[in-house]
Amino acid sequence: MEIRILRYFITVARTGSVTGAAKLLHVTQPTLSRQLQSLEEELGQKLLLRKYHRIELTENGMLLRDRAEEILDLVGKTEKDLQKAGNAAAGEVFFGAGETGKMRTVARIMEHIREDHPGIRFRIHSGTADDLMERLDRGTLDFGLLINPGRAALEKYEHLDLPDGESWGLLMRRDCPLAARRGVTPGDLAGVPLLLPARHVVHGAGSLSGFPEWCGESFHALSVAGHYNLVYNAALLVEEGVGCAVSIDLVTRRGLRFRPLKPVIRTKVCIAWKKGHLFSPAAALFLSHLQRKLSAGEEEGEKDLS
């Protein structure tokens, strides 16, 4: 498969029209149709269906679309890295992040780098830990800010722990009776409709895997209104009265309150990168700043304790 043909295919998939895609690509419609037919013959799979003057993807076509987008992203990243090779003062750093307030720590480091090297840019992708680790494995991300992915998952990565981690609590409307409490205990959750993180996070090796033990015998009696994977939309559900969300302290929206769980459930937050990953000069510069800043922060913390 040629990169050029994959770009043709992606353009057709996005426009839903061979005619429209041909105009965008500045090729004739017969030429584009022949290229798509050759691609199907090469793969031995039907990729496109013509329905009511529009193009729809088959299941194999959707699979190729997803894979082709990943391939083209990686090609684009590689081209930019090579164009900037030898120039540590310019280039892009591809950074993925889960929803955590620790992104502020990373943002400050990014700001310091750009003060000295304004030619460096950061491309940010937000997602769950599973999504970020998949992108780290494929090489489309240089770094991932992960919320406690688990010891087993981290074995294939290098990583730096961010200080203090994150504490879990209950996100609620300010008119909720629990908003008057300084903390939330397992007994306080009786009868409260809850929005919980995705099930694998609660029951697996994820960041809230200690929640059932924290609840004790009352866990199976919880009133679960739903599950979420990213907290912003969960906060909107909280605002509308669907329930209270078990989350980290991230959303600062008017009308909402966050109360920590008691006893505390604390989760690890780290920045990870694939072992053996070949960094661009810009990414290598970012890593050196990251290591230096976090090391300085640890030393200051040790001084405060002494």
Buried (B, 14 or more C-beta within 10 A) or exposed (E): EEEEBBBBBBBBBEBBBBEBBBBEBEBEBEEBBEBBEEBBEEEEBEBBEEEEEEBEBBEBBEEBBEEBBBBBBBEEBEEBBEEBEEEBBBBBBBBBBBBBEBBEBBEEBBEEBEEEBEEBBBBBBBBBBBBBBBBBEEBBBBBBBBBBBBEEBBEEBBBBEBEEBBBBBBBBBEEBEBBEBEBBEBEBBEEBBBBBBBEBBBEEEBBBBBBBEBBEEEBEEBEEBEBBBBBEEBBEBBBEEBBBBBBBBBBEEEEBBBBBBBEEBBBBBBBBBBEEBEBBBBBBBBBEBBEEBBEEEEEEEEEEEE
